[in-house]
Amino acid sequence: MTVRRIVTNIAADQLDKARSFYGDVLDMDIAMDQGWIVTFAAGEAATRPQISVMTEGGSGTPVPDISIEVDDFDETLERARRAGFVIEYGPTNEDWGVKRFYVRDPFGRLVNILTHV
C-alpha cells in the first residue's frame, strides 16, 4: 500500500478569501473547484503541495482535518478496521469520482481516506 498524497483541509465559509490569499498572494493554481471545496496546488510535479478550503466535507459531512489518497483503498480500510478504528463515514463512492471513508486518528483528527475511481 502506498500513500499517494496528503492534503490539509481548512474549514471556511468564504471561499473567495481563500482564492485571494492562496491564488493571488501565493500564486497557487486551482486544481479543483466544486463550489463547496477549492483545492489549490503549487508547482508542476504530480505530487505538488496542495491545500483545500471547504465549506463542508462533501455529501453533508463535516470538514475532515486532512485527506489522504491511497493506492489500495480496500487494504487500507481493512487495516483500519483490524486496528479497531471506527469508520465514521462510508465507505462510499462519491459523485465527484472518489471512493472514501472517514476515520479518526489516535489524536481525534478526522481523516478522509480516499482513492480516485
The first five atom37 places (N, CA, C, CB, O) and aatype in JSON, in Angstrom:
{
  "aatype": [12, 16, 19, 1, 1, 9, 19, 16, 2, 9, 0, 0, 3, 5, 10, 3, 11, 0, 1, 15, 13, 18, 7, 3, 19, 10, 3, 12, 3, 9, 0, 12, 3, 5, 7, 17, 9, 19, 16, 13, 0, 0, 7, 6, 0, 0, 16, 1, 14, 5, 9, 15, 19, 12, 16, 6, 7, 7, 15, 7, 16, 14, 19, 14, 3, 9, 15, 9, 6, 19, 3, 3, 13, 3, 6, 16, 10, 6, 1, 0, 1, 1, 0, 7, 13, 19, 9, 6, 18, 7, 14, 16, 2, 6, 3, 17, 7, 19, 11, 1, 13, 18, 19, 1, 3, 14, 13, 7, 1, 10, 19, 2, 9, 10, 16, 8, 19],
  "atom_mask": [
    [1, 1, 1, 1, 1],
    [1, 1, 1, 1, 1],
    [1, 1, 1, 1, 1],
    [1, 1, 1, 1, 1],
    [1, 1, 1, 1, 1],
    [1, 1, 1, 1, 1],
    [1, 1, 1, 1, 1],
    [1, 1, 1, 1, 1],
    [1, 1, 1, 1, 1],
    [1, 1, 1, 1, 1],
    [1, 1, 1, 1, 1],
    [1, 1, 1, 1, 1],
    [1, 1, 1, 1, 1],
    [1, 1, 1, 1, 1],
    [1, 1, 1, 1, 1],
    [1, 1, 1, 1, 1],
    [1, 1, 1, 1, 1],
    [1, 1, 1, 1, 1],
    [1, 1, 1, 1, 1],
    [1, 1, 1, 1, 1],
    [1, 1, 1, 1, 1],
    [1, 1, 1, 1, 1],
    [1, 1, 1, 0, 1],
    [1, 1, 1, 1, 1],
    [1, 1, 1, 1, 1],
    [1, 1, 1, 1, 1],
    [1, 1, 1, 1, 1],
    [1, 1, 1, 1, 1],
    [1, 1, 1, 1, 1],
    [1, 1, 1, 1, 1],
    [1, 1, 1, 1, 1],
    [1, 1, 1, 1, 1],
    [1, 1, 1, 1, 1],
    [1, 1, 1, 1, 1],
    [1, 1, 1, 0, 1],
    [1, 1, 1, 1, 1],
    [1, 1, 1, 1, 1],
    [1, 1, 1, 1, 1],
    [1, 1, 1, 1, 1],
    [1, 1, 1, 1, 1],
    [1, 1, 1, 1, 1],
    [1, 1, 1, 1, 1],
    [1, 1, 1, 0, 1],
    [1, 1, 1, 1, 1],
    [1, 1, 1, 1, 1],
    [1, 1, 1, 1, 1],
    [1, 1, 1, 1, 1],
    [1, 1, 1, 1, 1],
    [1, 1, 1, 1, 1],
    [1, 1, 1, 1, 1],
    [1, 1, 1, 1, 1],
    [1, 1, 1, 1, 1],
    [1, 1, 1, 1, 1],
    [1, 1, 1, 1, 1],
    [1, 1, 1, 1, 1],
    [1, 1, 1, 1, 1],
    [1, 1, 1, 0, 1],
    [1, 1, 1, 0, 1],
    [1, 1, 1, 1, 1],
    [1, 1, 1, 0, 1],
    [1, 1, 1, 1, 1],
    [1, 1, 1, 1, 1],
    [1, 1, 1, 1, 1],
    [1, 1, 1, 1, 1],
    [1, 1, 1, 1, 1],
    [1, 1, 1, 1, 1],
    [1, 1, 1, 1, 1],
    [1, 1, 1, 1, 1],
    [1, 1, 1, 1, 1],
    [1, 1, 1, 1, 1],
    [1, 1, 1, 1, 1],
    [1, 1, 1, 1, 1],
    [1, 1, 1, 1, 1],
    [1, 1, 1, 1, 1],
    [1, 1, 1, 1, 1],
    [1, 1, 1, 1, 1],
    [1, 1, 1, 1, 1],
    [1, 1, 1, 1, 1],
    [1, 1, 1, 1, 1],
    [1, 1, 1, 1, 1],
    [1, 1, 1, 1, 1],
    [1, 1, 1, 1, 1],
    [1, 1, 1, 1, 1],
    [1, 1, 1, 0, 1],
    [1, 1, 1, 1, 1],
    [1, 1, 1, 1, 1],
    [1, 1, 1, 1, 1],
    [1, 1, 1, 1, 1],
    [1, 1, 1, 1, 1],
    [1, 1, 1, 0, 1],
    [1, 1, 1, 1, 1],
    [1, 1, 1, 1, 1],
    [1, 1, 1, 1, 1],
    [1, 1, 1, 1, 1],
    [1, 1, 1, 1, 1],
    [1, 1, 1, 1, 1],
    [1, 1, 1, 0, 1],
    [1, 1, 1, 1, 1],
    [1, 1, 1, 1, 1],
    [1, 1, 1, 1, 1],
    [1, 1, 1, 1, 1],
    [1, 1, 1, 1, 1],
    [1, 1, 1, 1, 1],
    [1, 1, 1, 1, 1],
    [1, 1, 1, 1, 1],
    [1, 1, 1, 1, 1],
    [1, 1, 1, 1, 1],
    [1, 1, 1, 0, 1],
    [1, 1, 1, 1, 1],
    [1, 1, 1, 1, 1],
    [1, 1, 1, 1, 1],
    [1, 1, 1, 1, 1],
    [1, 1, 1, 1, 1],
    [1, 1, 1, 1, 1],
    [1, 1, 1, 1, 1],
    [1, 1, 1, 1, 1],
    [1, 1, 1, 1, 1]
  ],
  "atom_positions": [
    [[0.84, -1.17, 0.0], [0.0, 0.0, 0.0], [0.88, 1.24, 0.0], [-0.96, 0.0, 1.21], [1.9, 1.28, 0.69]],
    [[0.5, 2.24, -0.78], [1.26, 3.48, -0.87], [0.34, 4.68, -0.66], [1.97, 3.58, -2.23], [-0.76, 4.73, -1.22]],
    [[0.8, 5.62, 0.14], [0.11, 6.9, 0.24], [0.53, 7.73, -0.96], [0.45, 7.65, 1.6], [1.72, 7.94, -1.2]],
    [[-0.43, 8.2, -1.72], [-0.14, 8.99, -2.93], [-0.01, 10.47, -2.65], [-1.22, 8.76, -3.96], [0.81, 11.15, -3.27]],
    [[-0.83, 11.0, -1.72], [-0.73, 12.41, -1.36], [-1.48, 12.66, -0.07], [-1.29, 13.31, -2.47], [-2.37, 11.91, 0.31]],
    [[-1.1, 13.73, 0.6], [-1.77, 14.18, 1.82], [-2.1, 15.64, 1.63], [-0.88, 13.94, 3.09], [-1.23, 16.45, 1.29]],
    [[-3.36, 15.99, 1.86], [-3.83, 17.37, 1.67], [-4.41, 17.87, 2.98], [-4.89, 17.45, 0.53], [-5.27, 17.22, 3.58]],
    [[-3.95, 19.02, 3.43], [-4.53, 19.69, 4.59], [-5.84, 20.33, 4.18], [-3.56, 20.74, 5.18], [-5.93, 20.93, 3.1]],
    [[-6.85, 20.23, 5.02], [-8.16, 20.82, 4.75], [-8.46, 21.9, 5.78], [-9.27, 19.74, 4.77], [-8.19, 21.72, 6.96]],
    [[-9.01, 23.02, 5.32], [-9.36, 24.14, 6.17], [-10.85, 24.4, 6.03], [-8.54, 25.4, 5.82], [-11.36, 24.59, 4.93]],
    [[-11.56, 24.41, 7.15], [-12.99, 24.75, 7.14], [-13.13, 26.26, 7.06], [-13.72, 24.18, 8.41], [-12.53, 26.99, 7.86]],
    [[-13.92, 26.73, 6.09], [-14.12, 28.17, 5.92], [-15.43, 28.4, 5.18], [-12.94, 28.83, 5.15], [-15.85, 27.55, 4.39]],
    [[-16.07, 29.53, 5.44], [-17.32, 29.82, 4.75], [-17.18, 30.9, 3.68], [-18.36, 30.24, 5.74], [-18.16, 31.29, 3.05]],
    [[-15.95, 31.4, 3.48], [-15.72, 32.44, 2.47], [-14.61, 31.99, 1.52], [-15.35, 33.79, 3.15], [-13.45, 32.36, 1.69]],
    [[-15.0, 31.21, 0.54], [-14.02, 30.66, -0.39], [-13.37, 31.74, -1.25], [-14.68, 29.63, -1.28], [-12.26, 31.55, -1.74]],
    [[-14.05, 32.87, -1.43], [-13.46, 33.97, -2.2], [-12.2, 34.5, -1.5], [-14.49, 35.1, -2.38], [-11.24, 34.89, -2.18]],
    [[-12.18, 34.51, -0.19], [-10.98, 34.95, 0.54], [-9.86, 33.95, 0.37], [-11.29, 35.15, 2.02], [-8.69, 34.33, 0.33]],
    [[-10.2, 32.67, 0.27], [-9.18, 31.65, 0.02], [-8.58, 31.84, -1.37], [-9.78, 30.23, 0.15], [-7.37, 31.73, -1.55]],
    [[-9.43, 32.12, -2.35], [-8.93, 32.37, -3.72], [-7.98, 33.56, -3.73], [-10.1, 32.61, -4.69], [-6.96, 33.53, -4.42]],
    [[-8.31, 34.59, -2.99], [-7.47, 35.78, -2.93], [-6.11, 35.47, -2.29], [-8.17, 36.88, -2.15], [-5.07, 35.85, -2.83]],
    [[-6.13, 34.78, -1.14], [-4.88, 34.51, -0.45], [-4.04, 33.45, -1.14], [-5.16, 34.09, 0.97], [-2.89, 33.7, -1.51]],
    [[-4.61, 32.25, -1.33], [-3.82, 31.15, -1.9], [-3.58, 31.32, -3.4], [-4.53, 29.83, -1.65], [-2.53, 30.92, -3.91]],
    [[-4.55, 31.91, -4.1], [-4.39, 32.13, -5.54], [-3.58, 33.37, -5.86], [0.0, 0.0, 0.0], [-2.57, 33.3, -6.57]],
    [[-4.02, 34.52, -5.35], [-3.39, 35.79, -5.71], [-2.09, 36.04, -4.95], [-4.35, 36.93, -5.45], [-1.09, 36.42, -5.57]],
    [[-2.08, 35.84, -3.65], [-0.89, 36.13, -2.85], [0.18, 35.06, -3.04], [-1.26, 36.26, -1.37], [1.35, 35.38, -3.26]],
    [[-0.21, 33.78, -2.94], [0.77, 32.69, -3.02], [0.91, 32.1, -4.42], [0.39, 31.6, -2.05], [1.72, 31.2, -4.63]],
    [[0.14, 32.6, -5.38], [0.24, 32.19, -6.77], [0.04, 30.69, -6.98], [1.57, 32.6, -7.32], [0.68, 30.08, -7.83]],
    [[-0.87, 30.09, -6.18], [-1.19, 28.67, -6.34], [-2.3, 28.52, -7.37], [-1.59, 28.04, -4.98], [-3.2, 29.36, -7.47]],
    [[-2.24, 27.44, -8.12], [-3.26, 27.12, -9.12], [-4.47, 26.49, -8.45], [-2.7, 26.19, -10.21], [-4.34, 25.82, -7.43]],
    [[-5.65, 26.7, -9.03], [-6.84, 25.98, -8.58], [-6.83, 24.62, -9.28], [-8.17, 26.78, -8.88], [-6.99, 24.54, -10.49]],
    [[-6.63, 23.57, -8.48], [-6.58, 22.22, -9.02], [-7.98, 21.61, -9.11], [-5.68, 21.33, -8.15], [-8.23, 20.74, -9.94]],
    [[-8.9, 22.08, -8.24], [-10.27, 21.59, -8.23], [-11.16, 22.64, -7.58], [-10.37, 20.23, -7.48], [-10.78, 23.27, -6.6]],
    [[-12.36, 22.83, -8.14], [-13.34, 23.73, -7.56], [-14.71, 23.11, -7.73], [-13.27, 25.15, -8.21], [-15.24, 23.06, -8.85]],
    [[-15.3, 22.64, -6.63], [-16.61, 22.0, -6.66], [-17.7, 22.91, -6.1], [-16.58, 20.69, -5.88], [-18.85, 22.5, -5.96]],
    [[-17.34, 24.15, -5.78], [-18.31, 25.07, -5.18], [-18.25, 25.06, -3.66], [0.0, 0.0, 0.0], [-18.3, 26.12, -3.03]],
    [[-18.15, 23.9, -3.07], [-18.03, 23.76, -1.61], [-16.59, 23.47, -1.19], [-18.96, 22.63, -1.1], [-16.25, 23.56, -0.01]],
    [[-15.74, 23.13, -2.15], [-14.32, 22.87, -1.9], [-13.51, 23.48, -3.04], [-14.04, 21.34, -1.77], [-13.86, 23.34, -4.21]],
    [[-12.42, 24.15, -2.68], [-11.45, 24.63, -3.66], [-10.09, 24.1, -3.22], [-11.46, 26.22, -3.77], [-9.65, 24.35, -2.1]],
    [[-9.44, 23.36, -4.11], [-8.11, 22.83, -3.83], [-7.09, 23.64, -4.62], [-8.01, 21.32, -4.18], [-7.21, 23.8, -5.83]],
    [[-6.09, 24.13, -3.92], [-5.02, 24.91, -4.51], [-3.77, 24.05, -4.56], [-4.76, 26.23, -3.7], [-3.51, 23.26, -3.65]],
    [[-2.98, 24.2, -5.63], [-1.76, 23.41, -5.78], [-0.63, 24.3, -6.27], [-1.98, 22.24, -6.75], [-0.85, 25.27, -7.0]],
    [[0.58, 23.95, -5.86], [1.77, 24.7, -6.27], [2.7, 23.77, -7.03], [2.49, 25.32, -5.04], [2.72, 22.56, -6.8]],
    [[3.47, 24.35, -7.92], [4.48, 23.57, -8.63], [3.92, 22.78, -9.78], [0.0, 0.0, 0.0], [2.75, 22.9, -10.15]],
    [[4.8, 21.96, -10.35], [4.46, 21.22, -11.57], [4.43, 19.71, -11.4], [5.42, 21.57, -12.64], [3.88, 19.01, -12.24]],
    [[5.01, 19.2, -10.32], [5.12, 17.75, -10.14], [3.77, 17.12, -9.84], [6.09, 17.44, -9.03], [2.84, 17.8, -9.4]],
    [[3.67, 15.82, -10.09], [2.44, 15.09, -9.82], [2.1, 15.1, -8.33], [2.56, 13.64, -10.32], [0.93, 15.03, -7.96]],
    [[3.1, 15.2, -7.49], [2.89, 15.22, -6.04], [3.07, 16.62, -5.48], [3.84, 14.24, -5.35], [3.58, 16.77, -4.37]],
    [[2.68, 17.62, -6.21], [2.86, 19.0, -5.78], [2.1, 19.3, -4.5], [2.42, 19.95, -6.88], [1.06, 18.69, -4.24]],
    [[2.59, 20.24, -3.69], [1.91, 20.6, -2.44], [0.49, 21.11, -2.72], [2.71, 21.67, -1.69], [0.25, 21.84, -3.68]],
    [[-0.44, 20.7, -1.86], [-1.84, 21.08, -2.02], [-2.46, 21.45, -0.68], [-2.64, 19.95, -2.68], [-2.0, 21.01, 0.38]],
    [[-3.51, 22.28, -0.75], [-4.32, 22.63, 0.41], [-5.75, 22.82, -0.08], [-3.78, 23.92, 1.14], [-5.96, 23.38, -1.16]],
    [[-6.72, 22.35, 0.68], [-8.12, 22.51, 0.31], [-8.83, 23.38, 1.33], [-8.83, 21.13, 0.19], [-8.59, 23.25, 2.54]],
    [[-9.7, 24.27, 0.86], [-10.53, 25.11, 1.71], [-11.97, 24.69, 1.42], [-10.29, 26.66, 1.44], [-12.39, 24.66, 0.26]],
    [[-12.74, 24.37, 2.49], [-14.04, 23.73, 2.3], [-15.11, 24.33, 3.21], [-13.93, 22.24, 2.56], [-14.85, 24.68, 4.37]],
    [[-16.3, 24.45, 2.67], [-17.44, 24.85, 3.5], [-18.08, 23.63, 4.16], [-18.47, 25.6, 2.65], [-18.8, 23.77, 5.14]],
    [[-17.83, 22.45, 3.62], [-18.31, 21.18, 4.17], [-17.39, 20.09, 3.64], [-19.81, 20.9, 3.76], [-16.52, 20.35, 2.81]],
    [[-17.56, 18.87, 4.13], [-16.72, 17.76, 3.7], [-17.24, 17.05, 2.47], [0.0, 0.0, 0.0], [-16.64, 16.07, 2.02]],
    [[-18.35, 17.53, 1.9], [-18.98, 16.86, 0.77], [-20.02, 15.88, 1.25], [0.0, 0.0, 0.0], [-19.83, 15.21, 2.26]],
    [[-21.12, 15.77, 0.53], [-22.24, 14.89, 0.89], [-22.77, 15.18, 2.29], [-21.81, 13.43, 0.81], [-23.28, 14.29, 2.97]],
    [[-22.66, 16.45, 2.72], [-23.17, 16.86, 4.01], [-22.32, 16.46, 5.21], [0.0, 0.0, 0.0], [-22.78, 16.56, 6.35]],
    [[-21.11, 16.01, 4.97], [-20.23, 15.57, 6.06], [-19.44, 16.75, 6.62], [-19.27, 14.47, 5.57], [-19.32, 17.78, 5.96]],
    [[-18.89, 16.59, 7.83], [-18.03, 17.64, 8.37], [-16.71, 17.72, 7.6], [-17.75, 17.39, 9.86], [-16.3, 16.77, 6.94]],
    [[-16.06, 18.86, 7.69], [-14.77, 19.05, 7.02], [-13.72, 18.2, 7.74], [-14.35, 20.56, 7.01], [-13.51, 18.37, 8.94]],
    [[-13.06, 17.28, 7.02], [-12.01, 16.5, 7.65], [-10.76, 17.36, 7.84], [-11.68, 15.25, 6.8], [-10.54, 18.32, 7.11]],
    [[-9.94, 17.0, 8.83], [-8.71, 17.74, 9.07], [-7.7, 17.53, 7.95], [-8.09, 17.31, 10.4], [-7.04, 18.47, 7.52]],
    [[-7.6, 16.3, 7.47], [-6.71, 16.0, 6.35], [-7.36, 14.97, 5.45], [-5.33, 15.49, 6.86], [-8.24, 14.22, 5.87]],
    [[-6.91, 14.94, 4.21], [-7.31, 13.92, 3.25], [-6.06, 13.17, 2.82], [-8.06, 14.54, 2.01], [-5.04, 13.77, 2.5]],
    [[-6.15, 11.85, 2.81], [-5.02, 11.02, 2.41], [-5.47, 10.11, 1.28], [-4.46, 10.19, 3.61], [-6.38, 9.29, 1.45]],
    [[-4.84, 10.25, 0.12], [-5.13, 9.4, -1.03], [-4.22, 8.19, -0.99], [-4.97, 10.18, -2.36], [-3.0, 8.32, -0.82]],
    [[-4.8, 7.0, -1.14], [-4.04, 5.76, -1.11], [-4.22, 5.0, -2.42], [-4.47, 4.88, 0.09], [-5.18, 5.24, -3.16]],
    [[-3.29, 4.09, -2.7], [-3.4, 3.32, -3.93], [-4.19, 2.02, -3.74], [-2.01, 3.0, -4.46], [-4.69, 1.46, -4.72]],
    [[-4.31, 1.54, -2.5], [-5.07, 0.31, -2.24], [-6.12, 0.6, -1.17], [-4.12, -0.85, -1.78], [-5.9, 0.39, 0.02]],
    [[-7.25, 1.09, -1.62], [-8.32, 1.52, -0.73], [-8.82, 0.38, 0.15], [-9.48, 2.08, -1.55], [-8.93, 0.54, 1.37]],
    [[-9.12, -0.76, -0.45], [-9.7, -1.87, 0.31], [-8.75, -2.36, 1.4], [-10.05, -3.01, -0.64], [-9.19, -2.66, 2.51]],
    [[-7.48, -2.45, 1.1], [-6.48, -2.87, 2.08], [-6.39, -1.87, 3.23], [-5.1, -3.04, 1.42], [-6.28, -2.26, 4.39]],
    [[-6.43, -0.58, 2.91], [-6.37, 0.45, 3.94], [-7.59, 0.4, 4.85], [-6.25, 1.84, 3.3], [-7.48, 0.51, 6.07]],
    [[-8.76, 0.23, 4.25], [-10.0, 0.1, 5.03], [-9.92, -1.11, 5.95], [-11.22, -0.02, 4.09], [-10.28, -1.01, 7.13]],
    [[-9.46, -2.24, 5.44], [-9.33, -3.45, 6.25], [-8.33, -3.26, 7.39], [-8.91, -4.63, 5.37], [-8.57, -3.72, 8.5]],
    [[-7.22, -2.6, 7.12], [-6.22, -2.33, 8.16], [-6.8, -1.46, 9.27], [-4.97, -1.66, 7.56], [-6.57, -1.71, 10.46]],
    [[-7.56, -0.44, 8.88], [-8.18, 0.45, 9.87], [-9.16, -0.33, 10.75], [-8.9, 1.63, 9.18], [-9.18, -0.16, 11.97]],
    [[-9.96, -1.17, 10.13], [-10.93, -1.97, 10.89], [-10.22, -2.97, 11.8], [-11.87, -2.72, 9.93], [-10.6, -3.12, 12.97]],
    [[-9.2, -3.66, 11.29], [-8.46, -4.63, 12.1], [-7.8, -3.98, 13.31], [-7.4, -5.33, 11.25], [-7.68, -4.58, 14.38]],
    [[-7.37, -2.72, 13.13], [-6.72, -1.99, 14.21], [-7.73, -1.43, 15.22], [-5.87, -0.85, 13.64], [-7.34, -0.84, 16.23]],
    [[-9.01, -1.6, 14.93], [-10.05, -1.18, 15.87], [-10.54, 0.24, 15.71], [0.0, 0.0, 0.0], [-11.25, 0.75, 16.58]],
    [[-10.17, 0.9, 14.62], [-10.65, 2.26, 14.39], [-12.08, 2.24, 13.87], [-9.73, 3.0, 13.4], [-12.43, 1.41, 13.03]],
    [[-12.9, 3.14, 14.38], [-14.3, 3.24, 13.99], [-14.39, 4.02, 12.68], [-15.16, 3.91, 15.1], [-13.85, 5.12, 12.57]],
    [[-15.08, 3.45, 11.7], [-15.31, 4.15, 10.44], [-16.51, 5.07, 10.66], [-15.57, 3.13, 9.25], [-17.62, 4.6, 10.92]],
    [[-16.28, 6.38, 10.57], [-17.33, 7.35, 10.88], [-18.2, 7.71, 9.68], [-16.71, 8.61, 11.42], [-19.31, 8.22, 9.84]],
    [[-17.72, 7.45, 8.48], [-18.48, 7.72, 7.26], [-17.97, 6.79, 6.18], [-18.36, 9.23, 6.82], [-16.76, 6.6, 6.04]],
    [[-18.9, 6.21, 5.42], [-18.51, 5.35, 4.32], [-18.25, 3.92, 4.8], [0.0, 0.0, 0.0], [-18.62, 3.54, 5.91]],
    [[-17.61, 3.15, 3.93], [-17.07, 3.54, 2.63], [-18.17, 3.81, 1.61], [-16.13, 2.46, 2.11], [-19.23, 3.19, 1.63]],
    [[-17.89, 4.76, 0.73], [-18.87, 5.14, -0.28], [-18.17, 5.67, -1.53], [-19.84, 6.19, 0.28], [-17.04, 6.18, -1.46]],
    [[-18.85, 5.55, -2.65], [-18.41, 6.17, -3.9], [-19.13, 7.5, -4.03], [-18.68, 5.24, -5.14], [-20.36, 7.54, -4.0]],
    [[-18.38, 8.57, -4.18], [-18.96, 9.91, -4.3], [-19.14, 10.3, -5.76], [-18.08, 10.95, -3.58], [-18.45, 9.79, -6.64]],
    [[-20.09, 11.21, -5.99], [-20.41, 11.65, -7.35], [-19.23, 12.32, -8.06], [-21.57, 12.61, -7.32], [-19.18, 12.33, -9.29]],
    [[-18.28, 12.88, -7.3], [-17.17, 13.59, -7.92], [-15.97, 12.68, -8.21], [-16.73, 14.73, -7.02], [-14.87, 13.16, -8.49]],
    [[-16.17, 11.36, -8.15], [-15.17, 10.43, -8.64], [-14.18, 9.88, -7.62], [0.0, 0.0, 0.0], [-13.08, 9.46, -7.99]],
    [[-14.55, 9.88, -6.35], [-13.67, 9.26, -5.35], [-14.45, 8.23, -4.55], [-13.08, 10.34, -4.42], [-15.66, 8.33, -4.38]],
    [[-13.73, 7.23, -4.07], [-14.23, 6.27, -3.1], [-13.55, 6.64, -1.8], [-13.95, 4.75, -3.53], [-12.33, 6.86, -1.79]],
    [[-14.31, 6.72, -0.68], [-13.69, 7.21, 0.54], [-14.39, 6.73, 1.79], [-13.66, 8.71, 0.54], [-15.5, 6.21, 1.76]],
    [[-13.67, 6.93, 2.91], [-14.24, 6.74, 4.23], [-13.57, 7.72, 5.17], [-14.08, 5.28, 4.72], [-12.46, 8.19, 4.92]],
    [[-14.27, 8.01, 6.27], [-13.72, 8.87, 7.33], [-13.38, 8.01, 8.53], [-14.74, 10.0, 7.72], [-14.11, 7.07, 8.87]],
    [[-12.28, 8.33, 9.17], [-11.85, 7.67, 10.39], [-11.11, 8.71, 11.23], [-10.94, 6.42, 10.09], [-10.53, 9.64, 10.68]],
    [[-11.14, 8.57, 12.54], [-10.37, 9.48, 13.4], [-9.03, 8.83, 13.74], [-11.15, 9.83, 14.7], [-8.96, 7.64, 14.05]],
    [[-7.98, 9.63, 13.67], [-6.66, 9.12, 14.06], [-6.6, 9.05, 15.59], [-5.51, 10.03, 13.49], [-7.55, 9.47, 16.26]],
    [[-5.52, 8.54, 16.17], [-5.45, 8.4, 17.63], [-5.53, 9.72, 18.39], [-4.19, 7.7, 18.01], [-5.72, 9.71, 19.6]],
    [[-5.4, 10.84, 17.69], [-5.4, 12.16, 18.32], [-6.73, 12.88, 18.14], [-4.28, 13.0, 17.77], [-6.86, 14.05, 18.53]],
    [[-7.71, 12.19, 17.55], [-9.04, 12.75, 17.36], [-9.24, 13.52, 16.08], [0.0, 0.0, 0.0], [-10.31, 14.07, 15.85]],
    [[-8.23, 13.56, 15.23], [-8.36, 14.27, 13.95], [-9.17, 13.44, 12.96], [-6.97, 14.6, 13.37], [-8.95, 12.24, 12.83]],
    [[-10.1, 14.1, 12.27], [-10.92, 13.43, 11.28], [-10.13, 13.31, 9.98], [-12.26, 14.2, 11.04], [-9.7, 14.31, 9.41]],
    [[-9.94, 12.07, 9.52], [-9.13, 11.79, 8.34], [-10.01, 11.22, 7.24], [-7.97, 10.82, 8.68], [-10.73, 10.25, 7.46]],
    [[-9.94, 11.82, 6.08], [-10.65, 11.38, 4.87], [-9.69, 10.5, 4.08], [-11.16, 12.61, 4.01], [-8.73, 11.01, 3.51]],
    [[-9.93, 9.19, 4.03], [-9.11, 8.26, 3.27], [-9.81, 8.03, 1.94], [-8.87, 6.91, 4.05], [-10.99, 7.68, 1.92]],
    [[-9.09, 8.21, 0.83], [-9.74, 8.16, -0.47], [-8.86, 7.57, -1.55], [-10.17, 9.52, -0.88], [-7.64, 7.46, -1.42]],
    [[-9.53, 7.19, -2.63], [-8.86, 6.83, -3.87], [-9.74, 7.32, -5.01], [-8.59, 5.28, -3.96], [-10.96, 7.37, -4.88]],
    [[-9.13, 7.69, -6.12], [-9.91, 8.1, -7.29], [-10.4, 6.87, -8.03], [-9.06, 9.01, -8.22], [-9.67, 5.89, -8.18]],
    [[-11.64, 6.92, -8.5], [-12.22, 5.79, -9.22], [-12.43, 6.14, -10.68], [-13.54, 5.36, -8.6], [-12.91, 5.31, -11.45]]
  ]
}
